[in-house]
Amino acid sequence: MTQIIIAGIVSFLVSIFTTPILIRRFSAEGLGQEIREDGPKSHLRKRGTPTMGGIAILAGIVVAYLTVGIYGLIIGTGGFTVSGVLVLGLTLGLGALGFADDFIKIFRERNLGLNKTAKLVGQLVIAVAFGLLILMFPDDEGLTPGSTHLSFIRDIDTVDIAFGGSIIGIIVFLLFIYILTAAWSNAVNLTDGLDGLAAGSIAFVMGGYSLITFWQFRNSCTVAVEPGCYSVRDPLDLAVLAAAGLGASLGFLWWNAAPAKIFMGDTGSLALGGLVAGLSVASRTELLMVIIGALFVIEAASVVIQVISFRTTGKRVFRMAPFHHHFENGGWPETTVVVRFWLIAVMGVMLGVSIFYAEWLTATGVSLR
């Protein structure tokens, strides 16, 4: 538990003190965000606001993870683990892709940044590397960081994505990891359209996963094989990363809340989406994450619905997509949209954590009453 608390505190402090440094530096050099001409007109006043604040979030996560790892080595409780390093690597890889996108937007003054093909290829390379590595490095019990089984609260043994490990099955598994990674990174990216919306929502999700992964650690099958135990490799390290994501997001939110002094940019949104995807795979909860991250699912789904509707019927379902712009264009103040969407995020996290805990109670034979 100490490691988790340290991770949260260190990441928060690094993020909250690094962000104003970025604000001053980017403001002095005139490195500001370009605003879509077809977006809400109220957003035009945000033109020139510094972006790439995701650098501070990543700095907070990395410093916190390194600090806890070194602390563990010093006190003899263990240091860095394969699961933690792989999930952090996925986060940093997508953060680097987002940085390249932001760099093009700012220094080449092209608002669209990387084209769709370049971004999707980048996500493909990173996801495939993660997918291949996640099935390697078994521990003494033969448990690898990831599993080819589709998972809800634990592996669903009847649904093996890799079909027994055949070449075709592995390709299917890697395709699944790519879809998962691209979906979550793009969903967080789409949600990052209002001051504080993505940072606050991610903080709630990371808080929920701090609880889930810590519970998996306390009830690990590698410690004692008993009803309700979890076959997850390195759950404590995953809890450390989740806590680091929580602290870093809150530290950044201090400056990103309306009126935002800085935006996280694709550097932050793609990286945080990668952290969400990585945690879901390594903790064996890919399907549960759909509930916990319900807000991001809704935001991404609204864009899909809008595109399909317009291309098939020529009509738009929403005033504007993603979903938060629908309400903003309907006259809701930006802060009202953000707070109410935070409430949706909280309800998704509460429902997901409740389902997770209820399943454990059922598995252990404890009464729900």
KASUL-V285229 format. One record per residue. N is the residue number from 0. PHI is phi in whole degrees, -180 to 180 (none if undefined). PSI is psi in degrees with one decimal (NA if undefined). Layout:
N&PHI&PSI, N&PHI&PSI
//
This chain:
0&none&-34.6, 1&-60&-42.6, 2&-62&-38.3, 3&-66&-43.5, 4&-64&-42.4, 5&-61&-44.3, 6&-59&-44.3, 7&-64&-43.8, 8&-69&-47.7, 9&-62&-45.9, 10&-63&-38.9, 11&-63&-47.0, 12&-66&-43.7, 13&-63&-44.5, 14&-67&-45.3, 15&-70&-26.7, 16&-95&-20.5, 17&-81&-35.6, 18&-58&-47.8, 19&-63&-27.8, 20&-65&-43.1, 21&-64&-40.0, 22&-59&-48.5, 23&-65&-42.8, 24&-66&-48.6, 25&-69&-36.3, 26&-65&-41.4, 27&-65&-32.8, 28&-95&1.5, 29&69&30.8, 30&-93&87.2, 31&-117&166.2, 32&-77&135.3, 33&-85&147.9, 34&-113&135.6, 35&-59&132.2, 36&-68&-27.3, 37&-92&7.2, 38&-85&-178.8, 39&-56&135.0, 40&-64&-27.1, 41&-65&-17.3, 42&-83&-11.1, 43&-63&-27.5, 44&-68&-14.5, 45&-87&-4.9, 46&-58&132.7, 47&95&-8.2, 48&-64&131.7, 49&-55&146.7, 50&-129&-168.5, 51&65&25.9, 52&-66&-12.9, 53&-59&-20.2, 54&-59&-40.3, 55&-68&-38.1, 56&-64&-46.1, 57&-65&-38.5, 58&-62&-42.4, 59&-63&-43.9, 60&-65&-46.7, 61&-65&-48.5, 62&-62&-41.3, 63&-64&-44.2, 64&-64&-43.2, 65&-64&-41.6, 66&-61&-46.9, 67&-67&-38.7, 68&-62&-45.0, 69&-66&-40.3, 70&-60&-42.4, 71&-64&-38.9, 72&-66&-37.2, 73&-68&-44.2, 74&-88&-3.7, 75&82&20.1, 76&-99&6.9, 77&103&154.9, 78&-116&-121.5, 79&-75&148.9, 80&-124&161.5, 81&-62&-44.7, 82&-60&-46.4, 83&-63&-43.5, 84&-65&-40.7, 85&-67&-44.0, 86&-65&-41.0, 87&-64&-38.9, 88&-63&-40.7, 89&-62&-41.9, 90&-62&-47.3, 91&-70&-35.8, 92&-62&-46.7, 93&-70&-31.3, 94&-63&-39.4, 95&-65&-39.2, 96&-63&-42.6, 97&-65&-36.6, 98&-63&-41.8, 99&-62&-39.2, 100&-64&-46.5, 101&-64&-39.0, 102&-60&-44.5, 103&-65&-40.5, 104&-61&-42.3, 105&-84&-52.7, 106&-81&-23.8, 107&-105&1.3, 108&52&43.3, 109&-117&107.7, 110&-60&-28.1, 111&-82&-12.8, 112&63&-139.0, 113&-61&142.9, 114&-73&168.2, 115&-61&-39.1, 116&-64&-46.4, 117&-62&-41.2, 118&-67&-42.9, 119&-68&-37.6, 120&-66&-41.7, 121&-61&-44.1, 122&-64&-36.4, 123&-64&-47.8, 124&-62&-45.4, 125&-66&-42.9, 126&-67&-41.1, 127&-64&-42.7, 128&-61&-44.0, 129&-64&-44.0, 130&-62&-39.0, 131&-69&-44.4, 132&-71&-30.6, 133&-67&-19.3, 134&-95&2.4, 135&-103&-174.6, 136&59&57.8, 137&-67&148.0, 138&-87&-167.4, 139&-62&-24.0, 140&-93&1.8, 141&82&12.0, 142&-90&124.0, 143&-94&161.9, 144&-58&-32.8, 145&-124&172.4, 146&-136&149.6, 147&-83&-2.4, 148&-86&140.9, 149&-68&140.6, 150&-129&145.4, 151&-112&-82.4, 152&-100&-23.0, 153&-153&174.4, 154&-58&136.3, 155&-94&100.5, 156&-61&-24.5, 157&-82&-6.9, 158&-122&92.7, 159&-102&109.1, 160&-63&-34.1, 161&-92&6.6, 162&48&50.3, 163&81&10.7, 164&88&12.9, 165&-68&165.3, 166&-59&-46.0, 167&-63&-40.4, 168&-63&-41.7, 169&-64&-39.3, 170&-63&-41.6, 171&-63&-41.6, 172&-62&-45.8, 173&-65&-35.3, 174&-64&-40.5, 175&-61&-45.2, 176&-63&-38.6, 177&-64&-47.1, 178&-61&-43.3, 179&-62&-47.6, 180&-65&-47.4, 181&-65&-39.7, 182&-63&-48.7, 183&-71&-40.8, 184&-66&-40.4, 185&-72&-33.7, 186&-65&-43.9, 187&-66&-38.4, 188&-62&-41.2, 189&-68&-33.7, 190&-72&-24.1, 191&-79&66.6, 192&-124&-7.1, 193&-131&153.7, 194&-59&117.8, 195&82&-6.6, 196&-65&-53.7, 197&-69&-43.2, 198&-62&-45.0, 199&-67&-41.3, 200&-66&-41.7, 201&-63&-37.1, 202&-60&-42.3, 203&-63&-45.1, 204&-63&-43.9, 205&-66&-33.1, 206&-64&-43.2, 207&-63&-40.8, 208&-75&-23.6, 209&-63&-42.5, 210&-67&-46.2, 211&-63&-49.6, 212&-70&-32.5, 213&-67&-38.3, 214&-66&-37.8, 215&-63&-36.5, 216&-66&-43.5, 217&-70&-21.4, 218&-125&44.4, 219&-79&139.3, 220&-69&-19.3, 221&-74&-18.2, 222&-90&-49.6, 223&-154&119.7, 224&-77&108.8, 225&-150&165.6, 226&-56&134.2, 227&84&4.4, 228&-78&164.7, 229&-120&130.8, 230&-93&76.5, 231&-126&127.4, 232&-79&133.0, 233&59&45.9, 234&-63&-31.6, 235&-65&-39.8, 236&-66&-34.4, 237&-67&-37.1, 238&-65&-37.2, 239&-63&-44.2, 240&-65&-40.6, 241&-63&-42.7, 242&-66&-37.3, 243&-64&-40.9, 244&-64&-38.3, 245&-63&-51.9, 246&-63&-42.9, 247&-65&-39.1, 248&-67&-40.9, 249&-68&-40.2, 250&-62&-40.2, 251&-71&-36.8, 252&-61&-29.0, 253&-54&-36.9, 254&-101&-17.0, 255&-94&-13.8, 256&-65&152.1, 257&-61&135.6, 258&-79&126.5, 259&-63&134.2, 260&-88&-16.8, 261&-161&152.1, 262&-107&152.4, 263&-75&-24.7, 264&66&-176.8, 265&-67&-24.6, 266&-55&-43.2, 267&-85&-44.8, 268&-67&-42.7, 269&-68&-38.8, 270&-64&-45.4, 271&-67&-34.5, 272&-64&-37.2, 273&-66&-37.4, 274&-64&-41.4, 275&-61&-49.1, 276&-62&-46.1, 277&-62&-43.5, 278&-64&-38.4, 279&-66&-38.2, 280&-73&-47.8, 281&-70&-25.6, 282&-96&3.5, 283&62&44.9, 284&-138&41.5, 285&-59&-42.4, 286&-76&-34.3, 287&-64&-32.4, 288&-63&-27.1, 289&-62&-34.9, 290&-79&-47.7, 291&-63&-38.9, 292&-98&37.2, 293&-56&-38.3, 294&-60&-43.5, 295&-67&-35.2, 296&-64&-44.1, 297&-62&-44.4, 298&-63&-46.1, 299&-67&-41.1, 300&-63&-35.3, 301&-63&-35.6, 302&-70&-42.9, 303&-61&-46.1, 304&-62&-42.8, 305&-62&-45.1, 306&-66&-47.1, 307&-62&-43.7, 308&-63&-44.2, 309&-69&-37.6, 310&-76&-25.3, 311&-96&-34.8, 312&-118&-13.8, 313&79&5.5, 314&-115&150.0, 315&-101&134.9, 316&-76&-38.9, 317&-112&157.5, 318&-60&-38.3, 319&-161&145.2, 320&-113&151.2, 321&-62&172.1, 322&-56&-35.3, 323&-64&-29.8, 324&-72&-23.9, 325&-60&-46.0, 326&-75&-35.2, 327&-64&-41.8, 328&-73&-13.9, 329&-87&1.7, 330&107&-1.8, 331&-72&135.5, 332&-62&149.7, 333&-57&-43.9, 334&-64&-33.2, 335&-66&-43.9, 336&-61&-45.7, 337&-62&-49.2, 338&-63&-43.0, 339&-69&-33.1, 340&-72&-33.1, 341&-59&-39.5, 342&-63&-39.3, 343&-63&-42.7, 344&-61&-43.8, 345&-62&-43.6, 346&-64&-37.6, 347&-64&-44.0, 348&-65&-44.8, 349&-63&-41.9, 350&-65&-45.7, 351&-63&-45.3, 352&-66&-38.2, 353&-63&-42.9, 354&-63&-42.3, 355&-60&-47.5, 356&-70&-38.8, 357&-63&-38.2, 358&-64&-38.8, 359&-66&-42.7, 360&-60&-42.5, 361&-65&-43.1, 362&-65&-31.6, 363&-92&-3.3, 364&81&13.9, 365&-83&136.1, 366&-66&140.5, 367&-79&-10.2, 368&-92&NA
//
